[in-house]
Amino acid sequence: MTVPKITKDYEFPDDRYYDRSNHMWAKFDSAENQVIVGIDVLGLEALGDIAYISLQATGIPVQRGESIGVLEAAKMTGDVIAPVSGTLVARNEPIMRDPLIVNIEPYEKGWLVIIEPNAWAEESPDLVSGDEIPAWVEAEIERYRSQGWID
């Protein structure tokens, strides 16, 4: 992992891609042709402490923008939205037994699923990455505050 982007106390590692509307992150492993997926810290801040996680079974096809699970948290319940299309090849079983791992280590041990993408080159440009991250985070913080989702 490279040095994280830090914007108003929210860390967004710059080795990942971020879904603009669902606050899911995607880390592409080109050697394995796999995308590790999790939820970013701003999404977690809005949800609160995760109490329960339900994820789709492995082996199923997934479409970008569709639900692949549910997170139940202190403040609300929300869908886990696939940031890319492909096949769900792994679930992080430890987080299903201890969901707080996601809150404690969202970018490492708290990953949710692994997807084998079938359209990474076409879909990844729609995700936020690199130099776009700080401005997007600032705009999202403002949007979340105006909605009352964060302080």
N, C-alpha and C positions, 0 to 999 in steps of 0.2 A: 504494500500500500504506500502510496506517495503521501507527502505532507498534505493534511486535510485543509480544505478551504474552511475558514472560520468566519462566519458572518453573524454578528450580534449573538454570540455564545452558542450558535448552532453549527455543528461540524458536518461538512459534506465532503467526504473524500473525493479527490479529483480523478481517481482511477475508476469511477463509476459513471453510469448514465442514470438520469432521473426522469421519471414520468412526470410530465408537466402538471397533471391534474390529480393524480392519485397518490403521490408521494411514495411510490415504490422505487427502489434502486435496482439497477441491473449491472452486474460485473461480468464482462465477457471474457471467457478463457478460450482464446483462439486455438490453442494446442488440443484442447478437449472438445472444441465446438459446443461449449456449454455456457449458459448464462445463470449465474447465481443471483437470486432475487431476494430482496428484503424490503423493509419499510424504513424510510429515513427519519431522522430525529424530529423534524417538524411535524410529520404525520403522527409520530408517537406522542409528542407534546399535546397535540389536539385530542388524541384518544385517551391519554392517561395510562395508568398501569394496566398491562394486558393480563386478563384473568383466564381467558380460554381461547384456544386456536383450533380451528377445524380446517384441514386442507384436503384438496382433491387427492384421489389415489394416483399413484404413479402409473405411467403407461398411457395416460389419456392425452388426446390432442387438446391444445389450448390455443385460444385466439387472443391476440393483443386487444386489451380493453374489456375482456370478459372476466368474470369472477372465477377464481380458482380456490377460494376459501373464505373464511370469516374470522375476524378478530373481535372478541368481546373484551371491552375494556371498562375502566372506571367511569369515563365520561360518555362513551357511546359504543355502538357496535358498527363495524364497517367491513366491507368486502375487501379481500385481497384480490387486486386486479392485475392480471398478467400484463407486464410491460412489453412483452414480445410474444409472437406466435411460435408454436412448435409442439414438442412433446414433453410433458412433465416427467422427468426421469428420476427425481429424488425429492424427498421431503425431509426436513430437519426434525427427526423424531424427538430428540431431547427437548426442543422448545414446546412440543405438544404436551409433554409431561410437566414442564416447568416454564410457562409462558413468560415469566419475568426476565428470562435470559434475553428476550428481544429488547426489553427496555434497558437492560444493563449493557449489552454489547450488540447494538443493532447492526453494526457493519462487519462483525466477525462471527462470533458464536451464535448470534441471533438471526442468521439468515433463515429464510422460510422454505424456499424450494429451489430446485435446479431444473431449468428448461433447456432442452436441446432445440435451438432455434432453427426454423426453416426459412426465415426471411430477415436475418440480422442486418444484412447490408441495406435492405430496403426500409426496415423499420427503425434502426438505430438513429438515423438523422432526425427523427421526430422526437427523440429524447434529449434532455438538456445535458450538456457535457462541457468539459474544459472551461474556457474563458466565459461561457454563458452562465455558469453556476452562480457567481455572486449576485449578479443583477436579478436573476430569477428568484433566488432565495430572499432578497430584499423585498421584491414584489409580493412573494408568497407570505412573508411575515406580515406585511401591511394588510393583505387580504384576510389572513387568519385573524388578525387583531380586529379588523372592522366587522368580522362575523362573530366576534366574541369567543372564538375557539381557543385563543391563547391570550395571555396578559400582555 
